[in-house]
């Protein structure tokens, strides 16, 4: 396992990420094979990005992944969340 994160899309905005710590082979109750993702319990807020609706997985190259919010020099951290989401939806952030 060489890093990687699950990015959470909430109300069409990439909002947070969770580091993937491990991937384990396991078996479901019906006997079929599957994988368990072991995630870091800490959620990291990222600079929100509006996403069109989609189903299933999307893979992001490191260059395409949103930056972590911590340490970013942005005024948006002070905005109320509903306003911030609306500005993202209008592509103004």
ROMAR-627295 format. One line per 2 residues: number of its first residue (from 1); their letters; for each residue y, x, z of N, C-alpha, C, CB. Coordinates in steps of 0.05 Angstrom, whole numbers. Each point is the difference from the previous one (the first is absolute). Glycine has a CB too. Layout:
N
NUM	A	Y,X,Z,Y,X,Z,Y,X,Z,Y,X,Z ~ ...
This chain:
93
1	XX	-23,17,0,23,-17,0,24,18,0,-24,-38,25 ~ 41,35,-46,23,17,-2,26,-17,1,-26,33,-27
3	XX	30,-47,49,24,-16,3,-2,-27,-14,26,42,4 ~ -4,-54,-8,2,-26,-13,7,-22,20,-34,15,-33
5	XX	46,-36,22,9,-22,17,-5,-26,-14,35,29,20 ~ -37,-50,-4,0,-28,-10,30,-9,3,-50,-10,13
7	XX	61,0,-35,27,-11,1,-1,-30,2,18,39,-27 ~ -3,-50,46,-1,-29,5,23,-14,-14,-21,9,44
9	XX	14,-28,-61,19,-16,-14,2,-27,14,-10,22,-45 ~ 34,-28,56,5,-24,15,23,-15,-13,-17,22,43
11	XX	12,-46,-50,20,-17,-14,12,15,-24,11,-22,43 ~ -29,34,-59,6,14,-25,17,25,3,-1,-44,-21
13	XX	1,56,45,14,25,5,-19,19,14,44,-24,4 ~ -46,49,-16,-16,21,13,16,7,25,-20,19,-44
15	XX	8,-24,67,14,1,26,-9,23,18,5,-49,-4 ~ -30,55,4,-11,20,19,-25,13,-12,19,-26,39
17	XX	-27,48,-27,-25,13,-8,-16,7,25,22,19,-41 ~ -48,-16,37,-18,8,21,-17,22,-11,0,-46,21
19	XX	-1,69,-7,-16,22,-9,-30,-6,0,36,31,17 ~ -50,-23,-37,-30,-3,-1,-11,25,13,1,-28,-43
21	XX	-16,24,65,-11,22,15,-29,7,-10,28,-13,39 ~ -42,-7,-48,-28,5,-8,-10,-24,-17,-9,29,41
23	XX	-11,-24,-57,-14,-21,-15,-29,4,7,34,-2,-38 ~ -46,-19,49,-28,1,9,-18,-19,-16,16,14,46
25	XX	-39,-5,-54,-19,-18,-13,-13,-17,22,-9,33,-37 ~ 6,-58,31,-12,-18,19,-15,-23,-15,36,11,35
27	XX	-46,-29,-20,-16,-22,-12,10,-27,12,-40,30,-7 ~ 44,-50,-10,8,-26,9,-23,-14,14,34,-3,-37
29	XX	-28,-20,49,-21,-16,13,-22,-8,-19,34,-16,32 ~ -27,12,-58,-20,-9,-20,-15,23,-12,29,-38,-10
31	XX	-24,63,20,-15,23,-9,13,15,-23,-40,-23,15 ~ 61,13,-27,13,13,-22,18,23,10,-1,-43,-27
33	XX	2,64,10,16,23,7,30,-5,-2,-38,29,-16 ~ 53,-16,32,29,-2,-1,12,24,14,-1,-51,-1
35	XX	27,52,2,14,23,12,20,-11,21,-5,28,-42 ~ 7,-14,64,20,-6,21,23,20,-3,-36,-19,31
37	XX	60,9,-32,23,17,1,9,3,29,15,-13,-46 ~ -13,38,56,9,5,27,30,6,-3,-46,17,17
39	XX	63,-34,-6,29,3,-3,13,9,27,-1,-35,-36 ~ 21,51,33,17,8,23,12,-26,11,10,47,-18
41	XX	-10,-52,44,12,-25,10,30,-1,-3,-38,-2,32 ~ 51,25,-36,29,1,-3,9,-9,-27,2,37,33
43	XX	16,-56,-34,13,-8,-25,25,16,-4,-20,-47,3 ~ 24,57,-27,24,15,-7,17,-16,-19,-24,44,6
45	XX	49,-51,3,18,-15,-17,8,17,-24,16,-27,40 ~ -16,16,-64,8,14,-24,25,-13,-11,-48,14,-10
47	XX	62,1,-8,23,-11,-14,-11,-23,-18,26,44,2 ~ -18,-68,5,-11,-24,-14,3,1,-30,10,-25,41
49	XX	-30,15,-54,1,-1,-30,-11,-27,-8,-5,50,-5 ~ 20,-65,-11,-8,-26,-10,-24,4,-19,47,-18,4
51	XX	-67,1,-2,-24,0,-17,-4,-27,-13,-22,36,29 ~ 14,-36,-54,-8,-25,-13,-26,-8,13,24,11,-44
53	XX	-30,-37,43,-26,-10,11,-23,14,-14,21,-44,12 ~ -42,50,3,-24,12,-11,-24,-7,17,27,38,-20
55	XX	-51,-35,10,-24,-3,15,-16,26,0,-2,-50,-12 ~ -11,56,34,-17,23,1,15,26,6,-29,-22,-33
57	XX	15,44,28,11,26,7,20,10,-20,-43,10,23 ~ 61,6,-15,18,16,-17,0,28,11,29,-41,-12
59	XX	-32,60,-5,0,28,8,27,12,-7,-50,4,-6 ~ 62,11,25,25,13,-5,-3,30,0,24,-39,21
61	XX	-13,52,-41,2,29,0,20,7,22,-11,5,-49 ~ 9,19,60,18,8,22,29,-2,-9,-35,31,17
63	XX	41,-25,-42,27,-1,-10,11,-29,-1,-9,42,-27 ~ -10,-62,25,8,-28,-2,0,-15,27,-18,1,-46
65	XX	8,12,67,-2,-13,26,28,-1,13,-47,16,5 ~ 53,-38,9,26,-2,13,3,20,23,2,-48,-12
67	XX	22,58,16,5,19,21,-1,-14,27,28,28,-31 ~ -35,-13,52,1,-10,27,29,-6,7,-42,26,13
69	XX	46,-47,3,27,-8,8,11,20,20,-12,-48,-8 ~ -4,58,26,9,19,21,13,24,-12,-36,-15,30
71	XX	60,21,-21,14,24,-9,15,-4,-26,-34,26,22 ~ 32,-50,-34,15,-4,-25,29,-7,7,-42,-16,-24
73	XX	59,26,8,29,-5,5,8,-25,-15,9,50,6 ~ -17,-73,4,6,-25,-13,11,-20,20,-36,8,-33
75	XX	55,-24,24,12,-20,17,-17,-24,3,44,16,-14 ~ -65,-19,-1,-16,-24,0,-15,-5,26,-5,5,-49
77	XX	0,16,64,-14,-4,26,16,-18,19,-20,45,-6 ~ 46,-47,2,17,-17,17,2,-28,-10,25,40,12
79	XX	-36,-46,-35,2,-27,-11,-21,-19,12,18,19,-43 ~ -11,-44,47,-21,-19,9,-22,-1,-22,34,-27,27
81	XX	-59,24,-18,-22,1,-19,1,-21,-22,-27,17,37 ~ 35,-42,-32,2,-20,-22,20,9,-21,-12,-36,32
83	XX	35,47,-23,20,9,-19,-10,24,-16,36,-16,30 ~ -49,34,-17,-12,23,-13,-20,-8,-22,7,27,42
85	XX	-24,-46,-36,-20,-10,-20,14,-13,-23,-33,-7,37 ~ 54,-8,-32,14,-14,-21,14,21,-19,8,-40,30
87	XX	4,60,-18,12,21,-17,-21,15,-16,37,5,34 ~ -60,0,-22,-22,13,-16,-8,-18,-23,-15,24,42
89	XX	12,-50,-37,-9,-19,-21,20,-1,-22,-24,-27,34 ~ 50,31,-28,20,0,-21,5,28,-12,21,-37,24
91	XX	-38,56,-17,1,28,-10,27,13,7,-31,-13,-37 ~ 42,5,60,25,12,9,-4,23,20,22,-44,-8
93	X	-46,48,16,-7,23,17,-20,17,-14,9,-26,42
